[in-house]
Amino acid sequence: MHSLTHFLVSFTILYAFFNHVVPISFIFIFSLLFGVFVDLDIILSPIFGIRGSRARTWFQEPFGMFFFGSIFAFLISQILHSEIFIWLVFLPWASHIFIDYLAIHDVRPLSPFSNKTYHVGFFKPILHKKTLCPRKNCFSEWHFIIVSSCTLILVLIFI
């Protein structure tokens, strides 16, 4: 999905749970790093000559999150001397993967142990005009962005 979607959802989750524990600047930074920048493998893939569904590496799959996320979470929590940062790494990354699974595209959930690809999702991504809808009327990612924006506004007002 779109980077804005990933940021809105990550920021909303982190703000809802940790706004009284860490500064909002940390929530912003961790939402960007682990909610949005997880897509760097797709952005950098054309440089390495990788195209199509192979551009999404196992860095964006559940095993990648647990493997790389554990390393990042451990290092950051040790450097900043607080175990709260483990959550600030894993929650945005998990939300990123979950949101990607809601968008219509191919995923490899057991990667790197299996290259079996599954076609998932029911939100039509903004940037993919030729994405086939599994049913007659699909939701657009624009619907998801509107709901995410409204949710963030409600969280900012009431929490």
N, C-alpha and C positions, 0 to 999 in steps of 0.2 A: 504494500500500500504506500501511499504518499507519505513523505517525511512529516508533513504537518499533522497527519493522523497519528503517527507514532509519537510525536512530541506531545500532542494534546492528551492522549491517553496516559502516557508515562507521567507527565507533569501532574495530572489530576490524581492519579493513584498515590504518587509520592507526597503531594501536598495534603491529601486527605489523611494520610497516616502519620506523616512526619513533620508537619508544619510547626509544631510546638517543640520539636526535638532538635532540628537542624535549621540553619538559616535558609531562606528562600533561594539564595544564590547557589547553595549546594543542590537543592532540589532541581533548579534550572540546569546546572552543569551535568548532574547525573542523568537527567531526562534526555539531554542531548547525547551524552557519551554512550549510554547503554540502551536508550530507547530509539535513537535516530541513527547514530553512527555505526550501528551494527550492520547497516546496509553498505558500508564502505566496500565490501567485497564485490558487490554488484557494480558499484560506481567505478572501481579500479579494474574490473575484469576485462574491458576492451583493451586496456594497455597490455594485458598478458595474452590477448588473442582469444579470450573465452567469450562465447556468445550464447544467447538463449537461456534455457532452463539450467544449464550447467553453471551460469554466472552466480546462482545462489548456492553458496558452499555450505558445508555442514556447520560453519560458524553460526548460521541462522537457524539451525535445527536444535531440537532438545538436547542431544548429546553434546553438541558444541557449546551450548549455553552452560551445561553443567561442568564440562571440562575447562573451557576458557574462563567462564564466569567464576569458577572456584578459585582459579589462580588470581584473577583480578580482584575478587572480593577479599581474599586472604591478604594480598599485598596492600591493598588500600586500607583495610581495617587495621593492619599492623602499623602502617605509616601514620595514620591519623588517630591511632590508639582508641578505637571504638568499634564494637561489633555491629553497631547500627548500619555501618557502611556495607555490610554484607547484603542487607535488604535493599540498600540503595543501588546496588549492582544488579541483583537478581530480579527484583520486581519490574523495572523497566524492560529488561531483556526478555523476561517471560511474557510481558504484555506485547512486546514487539513480535515474538513468535506467534502468539495467540492471534493477534490482529492479521498477521500474514496468512494464517490458516483460514481466516474469514474471507480473504480476497480470493477471487477465482484465479488459480494458477496451479502449477505442479510443485509438489514438495517431496522431499525424501526424508521422512521422519526418523528412519533408522540409520541414516548416514552418520558415520562413515562405515558402518558395519554391513549395510545393504544399499545398493543403488536402485532399489525398487522405487518407482515414482508413482505418486497418487495425485489425482486431480481433485482439489478441494475447493471449498469456498462458495459463497453466494453473494458477495459484494463485487460488482464490476469495478475493477481499478480505473482510476481517472486516466492514467497515461496509456492504457491499452485499449484502443478503440475496437480492435478486432477480437476481443475476448469473447468466447462463446458462452452463452448463458445456459446453465443446465436445465432451466425451465423457462417458461414463456416470459415472465416479467422478473427481472433481477433488480435488486437494489443497487444503486450506484454508490460509489465510495463517498460521493458528495453527501448522501444521506447520513453516512457514518460520521463525517466531519461535522455536520450540523448537530447531531446528537452529542458528539464528544464536546463540542464547544459549549453547548447548553449545560452539559454535566459539569464542565469546568467552572462555568459561571455560578452554578448552584453551589458547588463545593466552596468556591471563594467567598460567596455570600454567607453561607450557613456554618462554615467550620472556621 
